[in-house]
Structures are given as structure tokens and as C-alpha cells.
């Protein structure tokens, strides 16, 4: 495909931020992308814009905000990769309107998060954190008080997706009873059983762990009233999203002596970098373990994420495939080296395919293959036609496609 690309790979600029795992760089270079720049977290929007205004492909993690202003000044940007689970840091609506597919890695760190949850549960049930701090202060607390095994305890998993299900498997292997709550009907694994309501789960669980996305239905999902339903000696864990739990209400009940303890890995407000201070009403509460959003921060997870997202970005750049894009129709097509491939991204309005086909027919161009998919407000056409004998004809057709009313952007792929 190298000689057929309309823009050679050595001219496609890739910019990666926040110390993305070197595996991502290796994947790009293995696929002949030689212009790969890496940067740590940026400290200002101006600096971010300056670094990516000429980039075609950008990779970020959770600490780099890609807002409307950044997007509008990144006119060469064709695709964006979030080398993490979430995409809250990206203005998805604006990216979609600009015809920029956004990819992430929703499952690559599943095992890492699940293992941390189990590890934190053990530490809470054994009161490891306060005993460790006491030992650092020359105190010897050798006691079985407030120390229990996980075996036989009930773990309540809120959100039974990939991570929740993995926690379920590990917990049951340790002899725990598993109950879960999810708004979807989920097939239970092993001996896990569903709770009919969130309240039912909170009342009976010894350990409660959250694994849900953040949206209007989950913000402040665990509020003061629901905290009151939990057992007085229950443990609470959150490694999902920072605004799922009302942190102020949690701090209040902990200070009042309710709950054995809590382990929180995500927060409503998190520092943009290691240079910024961390603030939380939970600081200083002795039975609370605070970790800096490291649920998926293992070398294994970061390597997997680097591989997964880099390959998604390359598949879009090379083939126009959008499988796994969270804001785009999902299209996965094989390459056709005997054809010229064009991409047409447009507003989802009636008659767009008719206009495209009319334009093609009027030029007596033979169509080899065509695919249309729509999602919400946009439509995406991948068009394979008999190859042109000159770049000028290709450019003329692209210009004509761009003039169709409702077009967002076009691209001659190869």
C-alpha cells in the first residue's frame, strides 16, 4: 500500500502526550510512520495548540484536555486517540462535527483495575493502612481487631461490565459471595447473582465496589441517603469515575464512624500533573486509602493500551476503518489495492448518498465498492473506485465531493 497512499506515511505527523507507553511508538514505526513526537503533559492550552496544530494524528491520556478551541486550531488533525479508558477530556461533540473519529482502549486495563480492587479490599478488611502508618511511627499494633478474611464475605459489584465481571471472577476464587447490580441484564459468571435494586445490594454487601461510566444517571450515584443504607462495618471502593460518589457525604459519614474504611482511586477534581497539589475532603481520615488514579497504571496495561489504540489510529489512517471509534459509525473494510479509496464524512441528512452517486455517475467513474454507515448526526461513506491515471483527477473529484452541501470533510486515502 505504501506507493498508493495519497499522503506518504513519512509526511504524516503523529504527536503523543503524557508519556504514552513506548509500545505505541513501536507500533507506529513498525507501520512506517516515521514522524512520531512524544511530549509529557502540557501545562497550558497555548502550548498544547502549538504542539499539535500541524499534527495529523494525536494521542493523549486522561490529563490532556482537547476542548473546542484546541480542536478548531488543529486543522490537519484526522483522528485522535485516548490511550486510556475514558474520553471525558475530549470535546466529543466538536470532534464529531469536525469529522474526527476518537478512539480509546476501554478494555486493555481490565485486569489491572480488577487486581487493584481486590488488593485494596484485602487492605481494608485487614486494616493494613492504619497499621502500616502506625509502624512507620514506631507503634506496634499486633492485633486481630478489625481484621477479617475476604473468604465468606459478600462483595457487591455495581456495574457488571468487563471490569466488574473480572472482579467477580477474582473475588469468587477467593471464596467470596458475589452480588452485582447493573441497569442491563447481564449473564452472571460462576455463582454470582444479581441484585434487583442498587439499594438491595448496599444493604447486604460487606464490600461495595463501583465500576460504572460517568453520565447523568451515575453522577452522585452514592449519595448521603444511600451511604446510610450500607453496613456500619462495610468497605467502599471506587476505581471507576470521580463523580460517582458524593465525596463530601462520604467524608462526613467516615468521620462519624460509619464504614470500616474506603479506598478511592478517582476523584471529582484531579491535578493536571504531578506538579499540582492534590486536595480532597478525604485527606487525613485514617481509614481511607487514597491512590492517584492508578487503577490501570501497570506496565502490562499501558503496553496493551499502547498497542490497541495505536493500531486503531493506524487502521483509520491507512484504510479508513473506524471500528472502535466512540463517536463515529463503526466501519471495518479490507484494503483494495486495485482501487482508489475516498472517505466522505457528512451531516446525517436525507439524500447524501444519492448526491455522491450522481456526481460519480456524471463523471463516468466505475464504482468497485461502496459502504455507508450513519450514527447520530453524521454519515460516513467509504468509496472504492477504479484508480485514476493522475493525481489531478483525484484532486478534482475530491473537490467536487467537498462541494456537496452537508459535507464535513473528505479524504483521498490511496
N, C-alpha and C positions, 0 to 999 in steps of 0.2 A: 504494500500500500504506500510505501514511502514516496515513490516517484509520482504518485497520483494525487497527493494531498495538495489542496489549493493554497494552503499556508504550511510551509515546511515546518517540521517539528522544532528545528533549531531556531526558529523565529517566534515560537510560542513561549511566552514568559509565564513561569509559574512562581508564585510567591507564597511562602509558608510561614506562619507566625506561631509564637508560643512554644518553641522547641518541640515541634511535632517530631515523632519518632523517626530516626534515620531510615527506617524501613520504607517510609513513604518516598523519601528522596531516591532510594534504590529502585523502587518500582518505576518511578518516572524515568530514571536514567536507563533502566533496562528496556523501556519502551521508546528510547531515543529522544527524550525530552532533555535537552542539554542546558537550557536556561532555567535553572532552579535556584531561587534565592531563599534563604532562611533568615528569620528575624525572631528575637524574643518578643515578649508582649510590648506593644506600643503604649506610650504614655499620653498621647493626645490624638484627637481626631485629625488635626492638621498633619501630623507625622504619618498617620495611617494612610491618609489620602495620597500623600506624596509618594509613599512606597508602593501603592497599588494602582495608581492612576494609569499606568501603562501595562498592567498585568492582564493576561487573558484568563488565567486560572489562579484562584486564591484559595488557600487552606488556612483555617483558623481552628482554635479550640474555644472553650466557653468564655474566655476572658477578653475577646476582641469584638467590640460592638460594630456590627455592619448595619448602620442606620440609613435612612433615606439620603442624607447628604453625602455619605461615603459612596453609596451606590451610584448616585447621579453624577459623581465626578470620576467614575471608573468606567468610562465609555467603551473600553476594549474588553471588559470582563464578559466572558461567555458562560462561565459556570463557577460555582462556589462550593467548597467542601468544608463541612464541620467535622473535624476529627474528634468527635465526642458523640454522646447520645443526643443531647438537647440542641435545639435551634432557637432558643429564646433570644439569643444575642443578635439575631438577624431579622431585619425588616422583611419578612417573607412576602407580604403583600406587594411591596415595592419591587422586590426582586422578580416576582411573578409578572408584574406589569411590564418589566423591562425585558422579559423573556430569558431570565437567568435561572436555570434549574439549580436547586440546592440539595446537596447530598449529605448524609450523615452516616453514623455507624451505630444503629440502635441496639445491636445485639453482641458486638465484639467484646464488651467488657462484662458480660453477664456473669461469668464465673467469678471474676474478681470482686464484684459487688456482693454476690451471694456469700463468698467466703468471709468478707469483712463483716457482714451482718451476723453470721454465726460466731465469729470471733468476738465481736462486741457483746453478743448475747451471753457468751460464757463469762466475759469480764464483768458484766453487770450482775449476773447471778452469783458470782463468787466474790463480789465487792473488791475486785482486783485493783481498780484505780485508786480508791482511798487508801488501801493497804500499801500500795506501792509508794504513794506520796508520803505516807507515814514513815515508811522505811527510809526514804530519802531524807527525812527529818529526824533520823536516828531513833524512831519509835518501832517497837517490835510487837505487832498485833497478830499473834498466833492464836486464832480463834475460829471456830466453825460458825460463829454468829453471823447471820445474814449471808450465809454461803450455802448454795444449793446446786445440785446437778441439773443439767438440762433434761436428762432422761425422765420421762413420765410427765414433763410439763407440757402445757398447751401453748403452742405458738400460733398467733393469729396473723395471717398474711393478708394485707389489704392491697389488692392488685395482683392478680394471678397470671401475669404475662410471663415473658421469658425469665426475668429475674426472680419474680415471685415463685414461679414454678421450680426454679433451680434451688432457691432457699428451701422450698418444700421437700425436695429430694434429700438435701443435706440434713435437714432437721429430722426427718423420719429415720435416716440412717443412724442418727444419734439417739434414737428411741423416743423422740418427741411425738406428741399428738398434734396433728396439723389441721387447722381450720382456715378457711380463706373466704374473703368477700371480694366480689368483682361485679361490676354492672353488667358484664356479659355472662353468658352461660359458658362455663369453662369445664373441660373434661378434667376431673381430678386425677392426680398421679398418686400411685400407691394407695395408702389408706386415708389420704386427705379427704376432708368433707367440706362442703360449702356451708357458710352461714347465710341465713335468709336476709338478714339486715346487718348493716355496719354496727348498730347498737348491740345486736346479739353477740357479735364477735368481741366487742370491747368488754362486755360484762364477764365473759368466761376466760379470756386469754391471760396467761401468765406473762407472755411476751407479745408485744404488738409491734409489727414492722410494716412500714409503708413502701409500696412500690407502684406508684401511680404517676401519670403525667400531670403537668400543671395546666389547668384550664379553669373556666368559670365554675365548673362543678366541683373542683377539688381544692380551690384556694380556701384556707381556713377550714378544711375538712375536719380536722380535730380541733374543736374549739373548747371553751371552758365547760360547756354543758356535757360534751362527750368525754372530756377528760374526767369528769366527775363519775362517769359510769365505770371506769376502769378499777380493777382491784387495787387496794391500797399498796400492795407489795408487788405490783406488776412492773415490768420493764418496758420502756418505749424506745423504739429505734426509728430513725428516718434517714434513709440514704437515697431518697428519690428527688424531691424538689423542695426548695426552701420555704415556700409559702403554703405548703400543705398543712402545716401545724401552726397554730397561733402561738408564737414563741413567748409572747408576754404572758399569756394564760398558763403556758407550761411552766415558766419560771415561777409564777405565783404559787401553783399547786405544789411544786417541788419544795419551795421554801416553807410551805405549810406542813411538810412531812408526808404528803401523798406520793406514791410510787417509790419503788425500790431505787430506781435510777433511770437515766435516759442517756442515749448515745445519739448524737446529732452530727451528721456529716454535711448537711446542706442548710443554707440559711437564707432568709429573705434578702439580706444585703451582705454581699461578699466583697472583699477587697479586689481591686482590679489587678494587683500584682503583690509580690512578696514585700515590696517596699511600703505598702499602705497598711495602716493598723487595722486589726480585726476588732470589732465591737459587737457585743451581744448581751442581752439581759441574763443569759445563762452562765456568763463568766463568773467564776468564784463559787458556784454551787458544787459542793464536794462530791455529790453522787452523780455528776454529769460528765460524760466523756465527750469532748469536742474534737472533731477531726476536720481538717481543712479541705473538704470536698475531694476526698481521695478514694472514693468507692471504686472507681475504675482505674485508679492510678497505680497499676502494676506494669512492669516491663512487658509481661506477656500480653496484657490487654492493649497497651499502647502500640505494640508491634502489630497485633491483629487489626486494630483500628487504622493504623498507617497503611496496611495492605488493602483493607476493604475500601476505604474512601478514595485512596489514590487510584485504584482500579476503576471505580465508578466514574471518577473525573476523566480518566483516560478513555473509557468506553464512550463517554459522551463526545469528547473531543475528536476521537478517531472515527466513530461510527454513528454518532447521533443518538446513541441509546440512553434512555433516561430511567431505566429500571432502578428503583430505589430512591428516586427523587421525591422529596416530600411535598413539593409544591407544583409538580408537573404531571401531565399524563405519563404513565409508565409504558415505554416502548422499548422493545428488545429485538433488534433485527440483525441478521447476519450480514457481513460485508458482501458487496457485489463489485468485484474488481473489473467487471465488463461494463460498468455503468458509471455515470456521473450522479452523485448523490447531493440533493439540495434539502435544506431544512427550512421550513416555513412556520414561524410561530405567530399566531394571530389571536385577535379577540374572538371569543366563542360566540359567533353570531351566525344566523342562517345564511346559506349561500356561499360561504367562503370556498369550499371545495369546488363548487361549480365555477367560480371565477378563476380559480387556479387552473382547472382543466380547460376552460375556454382559452385562456392565454396560451397554454401548451399546444392545444389543437390548432390555434391560428398560426402557430409557427411550424406546424407540421413536424413536431418533435415526438418521437416514439417513446412511450412510457414503458419501462421494463417492470417497474414495481411501484406501488403507492400504498402508504399507510396513514390513516388519520385516527387520532385519539383526542378526546376533549376531557378537560377536568375543570369544573367550576367556570371561571371566567376566561380561560384560554383554550385554544386549539393548537394541535401540533401535527404537522404533515411532514412525513419523510417521503421524498420523491426520488426514485431512481429512473434515470432516462438514458437513452443511448448517448455515449460520450461525444462531446464537441470536438471539432478538429482545431479549435483555437480558444485561448483564454478570453478573447474579446467577446465571443458569442456567449460564453458562460457568464461573463460580467453583465452583458446586455439582458440576459434572461433574469438574472438576479435583480437588476434594477427594475425590470418590469414587474416582478413579483412584489418588490418593496412598494410599488405604487398602488397596489391593490388596497382599497380602503379597509381599514381594520387590521392591517399588517403591523406586527410589533417589531419583528426583526427577521431577517433571512440570512442564510449562510450556505455557500457552496462548500461542501465538505471535502469532496475529492472528485 
